[in-house]
Amino acid sequence: MKYLFLILVSLSSLLNFLDSCKREKERTADSFEDIVPSTNNKAESLEIPAFSRSEDINKYKGFTVSYNHTTLVPNWVAYELTSSELDGDYDNKNSNFSRDPNLIGSQASREDYSNSGWDKGHMAPKADMRWSSQAYWQSHYFTNICPQNHKFNAGDWNTLEKSVRNWARKYERIWIVCGPIFTTHQYGTIGQAKVQVPDKFFKALLIKNGNDYESIAFVMPNNGQHHPQNSYAMSVDQLEEIIQRDLFPNLEDPIEEATERDFDLTYWKQ
């Protein structure tokens, strides 16, 4: 009887494990199919960079995340911001940072950031998500958060976020991809879970200008120094060399090549 009980317990554990694997596989596959645009729907997903099936892609109300269960920060966060969305007025001073309750696998927590000396830095800013209470609350998930130097978060990064909103208003819509960059890992990790602190951050932007597209990218060090915004600017091609990822691949060729090759600051005035 004792051996039968052990066999039944082992069998139950195995079935639960296989079921969880199946659910994770289905969830990843569903996310992949939901996000990858069809040939006739490319213009609606221009913000989504190239990614592999091994990445954990999470589609939220207002943005999409590739979450890294090793670094415990996103690989990238992408979203489209329209001028009409900027008219949203949802705000909640009591909104709390939290784990994504539906995410399978390791993720950061509030405890990891507590007394760490690092800000909980949004990739998709909550100010860009005020058009929806769900999008606003989901922007506080740790899948959208990275450790940021406070002066950087409240300074040059915040200034760039405000510029993005101004450009969304001016051009009616803007496609955004942003995320962390790791180079020397000079800042180490925080918390018991060892959340990795990025060395730098990137933000790539795309707008439609008549029948053409314009793009620009920014790379900023995760420190408290202040520099003019344009000093961080580069072409999307240059950024792709740094992060080794194809950005805006859903632009039709040869439009993608021409758009990402360089940038014109006259379109990106603060």
HELIX and SHEET records of a PDB file:
HELIX    1   1 LYS A    2  ILE A   35  1                                  34    
HELIX    2   2 THR A   39  SER A   45  5                                   7    
HELIX    3   3 SER A   84  ASP A   87  5                                   4    
HELIX    4   4 ARG A  110  TYR A  113  1                                   4    
HELIX    5   5 LYS A  126  MET A  129  5                                   4    
HELIX    6   6 SER A  133  GLN A  138  1                                   6    
HELIX    7   7 PHE A  142  ASN A  144  5                                   3    
HELIX    8   8 HIS A  150  ALA A  154  1                                   5    
HELIX    9   9 ASP A  156  TYR A  171  1                                  16    
HELIX   10  10 GLN A  229  TYR A  232  5                                   4    
HELIX   11  11 VAL A  236  ILE A  243  1                                   8    
HELIX   12  12 ILE A  255  ARG A  261  1                                   7    
HELIX   13  13 LEU A  265  TYR A  267  5                                   3    
SHEET    1   A 7 ASP A  56  LYS A  59  0                                        
SHEET    2   A 7 THR A  64  ASN A  68 -1                                        
SHEET    3   A 7 VAL A  73  THR A  82 -1                                        
SHEET    4   A 7 ARG A 173  ILE A 181 -1                                        
SHEET    5   A 7 LYS A 200  ASN A 209 -1                                        
SHEET    6   A 7 ASP A 212  PRO A 221 -1                                        
SHEET    7   A 7 ALA A 233  MET A 234 -1                                        
SHEET    1   B 2 ASP A 119  HIS A 122  0                                        
SHEET    2   B 2 ILE A 145  GLN A 148 -1                                        
SHEET    1   C 2 THR A 189  ILE A 190  0                                        
SHEET    2   C 2 VAL A 195  GLN A 196 -1                                        
END                                                                             
